[in-house]
């Protein structure tokens, strides 16, 4: 803590203000007989602040409370535009005396509005990287010609706090993650967040999905402890918020880790929108008071999420037939929380009798030791960000090349690159002795999580192809008889809302002939009908035309005068075909 300074400051005598050891006073220059007025307790104006564009001017204030605790606050001068009530509230909340009379209040406002300082500081509005400097609410790393500070219109509520030591965290938290792939991925996510900018990687998140008591929240606690904690909720936030509320939360975690617990608490209609917003790095565009456009909030971050169901299932709860877009599935990687070793999220118990015992141990440890690992890595990054960027990019390329199956879709490659980023952060942090992990430990843990995601996904093909085939199969399973008229039918019954015809094959199976209109507007609704048809043809589930070029074939359907173009589905569709090999 900085030693308490003599806050006596020279002030223009014509103004009537004087700052002394016992506070700020004002005496009317035009009436020497009138007694002076004490306006506030003693404080310093350490610098005048402004952003890189010359706006958002303010002053950096410092004072000590009655317990001799030091307080600093970069005050935006815009807060003085009205009556300055918010300024007085923050000063009083920080233990500084402020006189209550209206006259004293006005004098304090005038003083703060006009006070000058020789020193300048750069004000930034959010955490993260700013021209090679990394800024947190109460901590800054990196070299700059002038001090860089986070300046907000109000007191900043944050969980970027520290307790314990890095060494204690390494022994009681990080060491217990060895051999536990989900914990490794959580810690790697935390340490990868400040690498997004230097590596040029995109934002996104991991969602641990599984039943209650699996250990999902434990993984979030472990990852969060690399950045901060304290208080009742610690560093972890809840999904239970509107998209507007989470937008502000995301902006406050730029270039850091964001942890969101219990996906089930968010409204289904907002789940997909919020997830896309978080990973897309931008909030909504809104109108300013004057009717013009207001710049939307922006951020880069990695987030960890947990829930008993996956994001796709949550989105479907809306009941409007919505599904998770492929881009959303890539940005929010849905990892099964159960590691398959019979201990929930754990594979290695490190001498504990049960997974529950290890979870309780980690919960206790993360409430005692937190907030050291990520700043320790940032201190290294600021010394040579270009080197870190090159190393991480090379690592990502190598990891994704080895982890991706041959011919994997681009979506799978992007997720592999995400896990490559996480593995790079873990391996680099281990080499720097920030993590007490053996060489290759982060790689192995991230590979396990990637494979678990790939297995849960159903294979390396694109989500549109996989989901499109599933939708066609589901339609035929549900309506294969009711919506498809028999090829030969002597009952003369009418098929209501007919989608096509069905015919029994020589082998005793069935095949279906689907009208083009029903195929495009109903069966493949929400998908590219041509893409789905081609995927089915490649797997032997759809028989193309005789020339092999057209996906539709010309058939003489019962009751039609001439050949009709339709989609010819084979009995391989319900048998699985090559898609399930």
C-alpha positions in Angstrom: 0.0 0.0 0.0 1.2 3.5 -0.8 2.3 5.5 2.2 -0.1 8.1 3.3 0.9 11.4 1.8 0.7 15.0 2.9 -2.4 16.0 0.9 -1.8 19.8 1.3 -2.2 21.3 -2.1 -1.7 24.7 -3.5 -4.8 26.2 -4.9 -5.4 29.5 -6.7 -6.0 31.9 -3.9 -8.5 33.8 -6.0 -10.8 30.8 -6.0 -11.1 30.8 -2.3 -10.3 27.0 -2.0 -7.5 25.5 0.1 -6.6 21.9 0.6 -5.0 21.3 4.0 -4.2 18.3 6.2 -7.7 18.3 7.7 -9.7 18.8 4.5 -10.9 21.0 1.7 -12.0 24.5 2.8 -13.5 27.5 1.0 -13.4 31.1 2.1 -15.2 33.9 0.3 -12.4 36.1 -1.3 -14.8 39.0 -1.4 -15.6 38.9 2.4 -12.6 38.3 4.6 -14.8 38.6 7.7 -17.0 35.6 6.7 -15.9 32.3 8.3 -14.4 29.7 6.1 -16.4 26.6 5.2 -15.2 23.0 5.4 -16.3 21.2 2.3 -14.8 17.7 2.5 -12.1 15.7 4.1 -8.6 15.7 2.7 -8.0 14.1 -0.7 -5.6 14.4 -3.6 -6.1 15.0 -7.3 -3.4 12.8 -8.7 -4.0 13.3 -12.4 -6.4 14.5 -15.0 -7.8 11.7 -17.1 -9.0 11.4 -20.7 -9.4 8.7 -23.3 -7.3 8.2 -26.5 -9.7 10.4 -28.5 -9.5 13.3 -26.0 -12.9 12.6 -24.5 -14.2 11.2 -21.2 -12.3 13.7 -19.1 -12.0 13.2 -15.4 -9.8 13.4 -12.4 -8.0 10.6 -10.5 -8.8 11.1 -6.8 -7.0 9.5 -3.8 -7.9 9.6 -0.1 -7.7 7.6 3.1 -10.6 6.5 5.2 -10.6 6.5 9.0 -9.0 3.1 9.1 -6.1 4.5 7.0 -7.1 2.4 4.0 -6.2 4.0 0.7 -8.9 4.6 -1.9 -8.5 5.6 -5.5 -11.2 6.5 -7.9 -11.0 7.9 -11.5 -14.0 10.2 -11.5 -15.6 11.1 -14.9 -16.4 14.8 -14.9 -19.6 14.0 -16.7 -21.0 12.9 -13.3 -20.9 16.6 -12.3 -23.3 17.6 -15.0 -26.3 17.5 -12.7 -26.1 18.0 -8.9 -23.1 15.6 -8.4 -25.1 13.3 -6.1 -23.4 10.2 -7.5 -20.0 11.6 -6.9 -20.8 12.4 -3.2 -22.3 9.0 -2.8 -19.1 7.2 -3.9 -16.8 9.5 -1.9 -19.0 8.9 1.2 -19.1 5.2 0.6 -15.3 5.2 0.5 -15.0 6.8 3.9 -14.4 10.4 2.9 -16.2 13.2 4.8 -18.4 15.4 2.6 -20.3 18.3 4.1 -24.0 18.0 3.9 -25.1 21.6 3.3 -26.3 22.6 -0.1 -23.7 25.4 -0.3 -20.8 22.9 0.6 -22.1 20.5 -2.0 -22.1 23.1 -4.7 -18.6 24.2 -3.7 -17.3 20.6 -4.0 -18.8 20.2 -7.4 -17.2 23.5 -8.6 -13.9 22.5 -7.2 -13.9 19.0 -8.9 -15.0 20.6 -12.1 -12.2 23.1 -12.2 -9.3 21.5 -10.4 -6.1 21.0 -12.5 -3.2 18.6 -12.3 0.1 18.5 -14.2 0.0 14.7 -14.5 -2.1 13.1 -17.2 -3.5 9.5 -17.2 -5.3 7.6 -20.0 -8.9 6.5 -19.2 -10.3 3.3 -20.6 -13.9 2.1 -20.3 -13.4 -1.6 -20.0 -11.0 -4.3 -18.9 -8.5 -6.0 -21.1 -5.8 -5.0 -23.7 -5.3 -1.3 -24.5 -2.2 -0.7 -26.7 0.0 -3.3 -25.0 -1.3 -2.6 -21.5 -3.7 -5.0 -19.7 -6.1 -3.2 -17.4 -8.2 -4.6 -14.5 -10.2 -2.5 -12.1 -7.5 -2.4 -9.5 -4.4 -3.6 -11.4 -2.6 -2.8 -14.6 0.3 -4.6 -16.4 2.5 -3.3 -19.2 4.5 -0.3 -20.1 3.0 3.0 -21.2 4.1 6.6 -21.4 1.3 7.5 -19.0 -0.7 5.6 -16.5 -3.7 3.7 -17.9 -6.7 3.3 -15.6 -10.3 1.9 -15.8 -12.7 4.8 -15.5 -16.4 4.2 -15.0 -19.5 6.4 -14.5 -20.0 4.6 -11.1 -18.2 2.5 -8.6 -17.1 -0.7 -10.3 -18.5 -3.9 -8.9 -16.1 -6.7 -9.8 -14.7 -10.0 -8.6 -11.1 -9.5 -9.8 -9.9 -9.9 -6.3 -6.9 -11.8 -4.8 -6.5 -14.0 -1.7 -3.9 -16.4 -0.7 -0.8 -16.9 -2.9 -0.1 -18.4 -6.3 1.9 -21.2 -4.6 -1.0 -22.2 -2.4 -3.4 -22.1 -5.4 -1.0 -24.4 -7.3 -0.9 -27.0 -4.5 -4.5 -27.0 -3.4 -6.3 -26.3 -6.8 -4.2 -26.7 -9.9 -2.4 -29.8 -8.8 -5.7 -31.6 -8.3 -6.6 -30.9 -11.9 -3.9 -33.2 -13.2 -5.5 -36.2 -14.9 -8.9 -34.6 -14.8 -9.7 -33.4 -18.4 -12.7 -31.2 -17.5 -10.8 -29.3 -14.8 -7.8 -28.9 -17.2 -10.1 -27.5 -19.8 -11.6 -25.1 -17.3 -8.2 -23.8 -16.1 -6.9 -23.6 -19.7 -10.0 -21.6 -20.6 -9.2 -19.1 -17.9 -5.6 -18.7 -19.0 -6.4 -18.6 -22.7 -8.7 -15.6 -22.4 -5.9 -12.9 -22.3 -4.3 -14.8 -25.3 -7.3 -14.2 -27.6 -6.1 -10.8 -28.6 -2.4 -11.6 -29.2 -3.2 -14.8 -31.1 -6.1 -13.2 -33.1 -8.6 -15.9 -32.0 -12.3 -15.6 -31.7 -14.4 -15.5 -28.6 -16.4 -18.5 -27.5 -17.1 -20.8 -24.6 -17.4 -24.3 -23.2 -20.7 -25.6 -21.8 -20.4 -28.5 -19.3 -23.6 -30.4 -19.7 -24.8 -33.1 -17.3 -27.1 -34.2 -14.5 -27.0 -32.6 -11.1 -24.1 -33.6 -8.7 -21.9 -34.4 -11.7 -19.4 -31.7 -10.6 -20.1 -29.1 -13.3 -20.0 -26.1 -10.9 -16.8 -27.4 -9.4 -15.2 -27.1 -12.9 -16.4 -23.5 -13.0 -15.1 -22.8 -9.5 -11.7 -24.1 -10.5 -11.5 -22.0 -13.7 -12.8 -18.9 -12.0 -10.2 -19.1 -9.2 -7.5 -18.2 -11.8 -9.0 -14.8 -12.0 -10.7 -13.9 -8.7 -13.4 -14.7 -6.2 -14.6 -13.5 -2.8 -18.0 -12.5 -1.6 -21.1 -14.8 -1.6 -21.2 -15.6 -5.3 -17.4 -15.4 -5.8 -16.3 -14.9 -9.4 -19.1 -17.0 -11.0 -22.2 -15.2 -12.4 -25.6 -16.7 -13.2 -27.3 -17.3 -16.5 -30.4 -15.9 -14.8 -30.4 -12.5 -16.5 -31.7 -10.8 -19.5 -29.6 -10.4 -22.6 -29.2 -6.7 -21.7 -27.9 -7.6 -18.3 -25.5 -10.1 -19.5 -24.3 -7.7 -22.1 -23.0 -5.4 -19.4 -21.4 -8.4 -17.6 -19.6 -9.5 -20.8 -18.2 -6.0 -21.3 -16.9 -6.0 -17.8 -15.0 -9.3 -18.5 -13.3 -8.3 -21.8 -10.1 -10.3 -22.4 -10.9 -12.3 -19.3 -12.9 -15.4 -18.3 -16.6 -15.2 -17.7 -18.3 -18.0 -15.8 -22.1 -18.6 -16.0 -23.8 -21.2 -13.9 -27.1 -23.0 -14.5 -28.2 -22.5 -18.1 -31.6 -23.8 -17.1 -32.3 -20.4 -15.3 -32.3 -18.4 -18.5 -35.5 -18.0 -20.6 -35.5 -20.4 -23.6 -36.3 -17.6 -26.0 -33.2 -15.7 -25.0 -30.7 -18.6 -24.6 -29.5 -18.8 -28.2 -29.5 -15.1 -28.6 -27.4 -14.6 -25.4 -25.0 -17.4 -26.3 -24.4 -16.0 -29.8 -24.0 -12.4 -28.4 -21.4 -13.5 -25.9 -19.3 -15.4 -28.4 -19.8 -12.8 -31.2 -18.3 -10.1 -29.0 -20.9 -7.4 -29.6 -24.0 -6.1 -27.9 -27.1 -4.6 -29.5 -27.1 -1.3 -31.4 -29.3 1.2 -29.6 -30.4 4.8 -30.2 -28.9 7.6 -28.2 -30.9 10.2 -26.5 -30.5 12.6 -29.4 -31.9 9.9 -31.8 -28.5 9.0 -33.3 -26.8 5.7 -33.0 -25.0 4.7 -29.8 -21.9 2.6 -30.1 -22.7 -1.0 -29.0 -20.6 -2.6 -26.3 -17.8 -4.8 -27.5 -15.6 -7.4 -25.9 -13.4 -10.5 -26.4 -13.7 -13.3 -23.9 -13.9 -17.0 -23.2 -16.7 -18.2 -21.0 -17.4 -21.4 -19.1 -21.0 -22.4 -18.7 -22.9 -25.3 -16.9 -26.3 -26.8 -17.0 -28.2 -30.0 -16.9 -29.2 -29.7 -20.5 -27.3 -28.5 -23.6 -27.8 -25.2 -25.3 -29.7 -26.8 -28.3 -32.2 -28.4 -25.9 -32.7 -25.2 -24.1 -33.4 -23.3 -27.3 -35.9 -25.9 -28.4 -37.8 -25.4 -25.1 -39.2 -22.3 -26.6 -41.8 -24.4 -28.4 -41.6 -22.6 -31.7 -39.5 -25.2 -33.5 -36.3 -23.2 -33.1 -33.0 -25.0 -33.4 -29.5 -24.0 -32.6 -27.7 -22.7 -35.7 -24.4 -24.3 -36.7 -22.5 -21.1 -35.9 -23.9 -21.1 -32.4 -22.9 -24.7 -31.9 -19.3 -23.9 -32.9 -19.1 -20.9 -30.7 -20.5 -22.7 -27.6 -18.9 -26.1 -27.4 -21.2 -28.5 -25.6 -19.0 -30.9 -23.6 -20.5 -33.8 -21.6 -19.6 -33.1 -17.9 -19.4 -36.8 -17.1 -15.8 -37.9 -17.9 -16.9 -41.6 -18.0 -14.7 -42.9 -15.2 -17.5 -43.4 -12.7 -16.7 -40.3 -10.7 -18.8 -37.6 -12.5 -16.5 -34.9 -13.8 -13.4 -36.5 -12.4 -11.1 -39.2 -13.8 -8.5 -39.0 -11.1 -9.4 -38.6 -7.4 -5.9 -37.9 -6.1 -6.3 -40.1 -3.0 -9.9 -39.0 -2.1 -12.4 -41.7 -1.5 -15.2 -40.3 -3.8 -15.7 -37.6 -6.4 -17.9 -35.7 -3.9 -15.0 -35.6 -1.4 -12.7 -34.2 -4.1 -15.4 -31.6 -5.2 -15.8 -30.4 -1.6 -12.0 -30.2 -1.2 -11.8 -28.0 -4.4 -14.7 -25.8 -3.3 -13.0 -25.0 0.0 -9.6 -24.4 -1.7 -11.1 -22.1 -4.4 -12.6 -19.9 -1.7 -9.2 -19.4 0.0 -6.9 -19.1 -2.9 -7.8 -17.1 -6.0 -6.9 -14.3 -8.4 -3.2 -15.1 -9.0 -2.7 -17.4 -12.0 -4.2 -15.2 -14.8 -2.3 -12.0 -13.7 0.9 -14.1 -13.5 0.5 -15.1 -17.1 -0.5 -11.6 -18.2 2.8 -10.3 -16.6 4.6 -12.6 -18.9 2.6 -11.7 -22.0 3.1 -8.0 -21.7 6.9 -8.5 -21.9 6.7 -10.1 -25.4 3.2 -10.3 -26.8 4.4 -10.9 -30.4 6.2 -14.1 -29.2 3.2 -15.3 -27.4 1.0 -14.7 -30.5 3.3 -16.7 -32.7 3.7 -19.6 -30.3 -0.1 -19.9 -29.7 -0.9 -19.7 -33.4 1.6 -22.4 -34.2 0.3 -24.6 -31.3 -3.3 -24.2 -32.5 -2.4 -25.3 -36.0 -0.5 -28.4 -34.8 -3.2 -29.4 -32.3 -6.1 -29.1 -34.7 -4.1 -31.0 -37.4 -3.5 -33.9 -35.1 -7.0 -33.9 -33.4 -9.2 -33.5 -36.4 -10.3 -36.7 -38.3 -9.5 -36.8 -41.9 -12.0 -34.9 -44.0 -13.5 -33.2 -41.0 -16.0 -30.4 -41.7 -14.8 -26.8 -41.2 -17.0 -26.6 -38.1 -15.1 -29.4 -36.4 -11.8 -27.8 -37.4 -12.9 -24.6 -35.7 -13.7 -26.4 -32.5 -10.4 -28.2 -32.6 -8.7 -24.8 -33.0 -10.6 -23.7 -29.8 -9.2 -26.6 -27.9 -5.8 -26.0 -29.4 -5.9 -22.4 -28.0 -6.8 -23.9 -24.6 -4.0 -26.5 -24.7 -1.5 -23.8 -25.8 -2.4 -21.7 -22.8 -2.0 -24.6 -20.4 1.3 -25.8 -21.9 2.8 -22.4 -21.9 1.7 -21.7 -18.4 3.2 -25.0 -17.3 6.6 -24.1 -18.9 6.5 -20.7 -17.1 5.8 -22.6 -13.8 2.5 -20.9 -13.3 0.8 -24.3 -13.5 2.3 -27.4 -11.7 1.5 -29.7 -14.6 3.7 -32.1 -16.5 4.6 -31.5 -20.1 1.7 -32.6 -22.3 -0.8 -32.6 -19.5 -2.8 -29.8 -21.0 -2.7 -31.3 -24.4 -4.1 -34.6 -23.2 -6.9 -33.1 -21.2 -8.0 -30.9 -24.1 -7.8 -33.8 -26.5 -10.1 -35.8 -24.2 -12.7 -33.0 -24.0 -12.5 -32.5 -27.8 -13.1 -36.2 -28.4 -16.0 -36.2 -25.9 -17.6 -33.3 -27.8 -17.0 -35.0 -31.2 -18.6 -38.3 -29.9 -21.5 -36.5 -28.4 -22.0 -34.5 -31.6 -22.3 -37.7 -33.7 -19.3 -37.4 -36.0 -17.1 -35.0 -38.0 -19.6 -34.0 -40.7 -21.2 -30.5 -40.7 -24.0 -29.8 -38.3 -26.3 -28.8 -41.2 -25.8 -32.2 -42.8 -26.2 -34.2 -39.6 -29.2 -32.3 -38.4 -30.8 -32.3 -41.9 -30.5 -36.0 -42.3 -32.0 -36.5 -38.8 -34.9 -34.3 -39.7 -35.7 -36.2 -42.9 -35.4 -39.5 -41.0 -37.7 -38.2 -38.2 -40.3 -37.1 -40.8 -40.4 -40.5 -42.5 -40.5 -42.3 -39.1 -43.4 -40.2 -38.0 -45.4 -39.9 -41.3 -44.1 -42.7 -43.5 -47.5 -44.2 -43.8 -50.0 -41.4 -42.9 -48.5 -38.8 -45.3 -47.3 -41.1 -48.1 -50.0 -42.8 -50.2 -49.4 -46.5 -51.0 -48.1 -47.1 -54.5 -50.8 -49.7 -55.2 -53.9 -49.1 -53.2 -57.3 -50.6 -54.0 -59.0 -49.1 -50.9 -59.5 -45.8 -52.7 -58.8 -44.0 -49.4 -57.6 -40.4 -49.6 -54.2 -39.6 -48.0 -54.7 -36.3 -46.2 -52.0 -33.7 -46.8 -50.1 -36.0 -49.0 -46.3 -35.6 -49.2 -45.7 -38.3 -51.7 -45.9 -42.1 -52.3 -44.4 -45.1 -50.6 -43.6 -48.5 -52.3 -42.6 -51.8 -50.9 -39.2 -53.0 -52.3 -38.4 -56.5 -53.6 -36.6 -57.1 -50.4 -39.6 -56.3 -48.2 -38.4 -52.8 -47.3 -39.9 -49.5 -48.2 -39.0 -46.5 -50.3 -40.5 -43.1 -50.5 -41.1 -40.7 -53.4 -41.3 -37.1 -52.0 -42.9 -34.2 -53.9 -40.5 -31.4 -54.5 -42.7 -28.8 -52.8 -43.1 -30.9 -49.6 -39.3 -31.6 -49.6 -38.3 -28.0 -49.7 -41.0 -26.3 -47.6 -41.8 -28.9 -45.0 -39.4 -31.8 -44.7 -36.2 -29.7 -45.1 -37.6 -26.6 -43.5 -34.8 -24.6 -41.9 -32.1 -26.4 -44.0 -30.7 -26.1 -47.5 -32.8 -28.8 -49.3 -30.2 -29.3 -52.0 -27.4 -29.8 -49.4 -29.5 -32.3 -47.5 -30.4 -34.2 -50.7 -26.8 -34.4 -51.7 -25.7 -35.6 -48.3 -28.4 -38.4 -48.5 -27.3 -39.4 -52.0 -23.7 -39.6 -50.9 -24.8 -42.1 -48.1 -27.0 -44.2 -50.3 -30.2 -42.9 -48.7 -31.4 -41.1 -51.7 -31.4 -42.4 -55.3 -30.6 -39.6 -57.8 -31.8 -39.4 -61.4 -30.8 -41.9 -64.0 -28.1 -39.5 -65.4 -26.6 -39.3 -61.9 -26.4 -35.5 -62.1 -29.8 -34.5 -60.8 -30.7 -35.2 -57.2 -34.4 -35.5 -58.2 -35.5 -38.4 -60.3 -38.4 -38.6 -62.9 -41.0 -41.1 -61.8 -44.4 -42.2 -63.2 -46.3 -41.8 -59.9 -49.8 -43.4 -59.6 -52.6 -41.1 -60.8 -50.3 -38.8 -62.7 -50.4 -38.5 -66.5 -46.7 -38.1 -67.0 -43.4 -38.4 -65.2 -43.0 -36.3 -62.1 -39.8 -35.0 -60.6 -39.4 -36.1 -56.9 -36.9 -37.2 -54.3 -36.5 -40.9 -54.2 -35.6 -42.0 -50.6 -34.3 -45.6 -50.2 -34.8 -48.0 -47.3 -31.2 -47.2 -46.2 -32.6 -44.0 -44.6 -34.2 -45.8 -41.7 -31.4 -48.5 -41.6 -28.8 -45.8 -41.0 -26.9 -46.0 -44.2 -23.3 -44.9 -44.5 -23.9 -42.0 -42.1 -23.9 -44.3 -39.1 -21.0 -46.5 -40.2 
